């Protein structure tokens, strides 16, 4: 499945469920920095998002997943496993 923009609130819930912490905005910017807590090893590159936007662009989702070290299928599976989204099921005949 191709990457698509996702709602910012959903992506933030996912980051929190993965144990990441939002370190707020850097001085004078509109971007929020997310990384693991300071008492454990961080990501190779922190995830940076603009929470005031309604959706996270597809390219940002893709690069964020690369920083987390997971692929898109794993991301979709974890969204369901963590209870962030409901599993899409087949319609009964």
JOUR-V466013 format. One record per backbone hydrogen bond with DSSP energy under -0.5 kcal/mol. NH is the residue of the N-H (numbers start at 1). CO is the residue of the C=O. If there is no record, write none. Layout:
nh,co
NH,CO
NH,CO
This chain:
nh,co
6,56
8,54
11,7
12,8
13,9
14,10
15,11
16,12
17,13
18,14
19,16
20,15
21,35
23,21
23,33
26,31
29,26
32,49
33,24
34,47
35,21
37,19
40,37
44,67
47,34
49,32
51,49
53,50
56,6
57,55
61,57
62,58
63,59
64,60
65,61
66,62
67,63
68,64
69,65
70,65
75,71
76,72
77,73
78,74
79,75
80,76
81,77
82,78
83,80
84,79
85,79
89,87
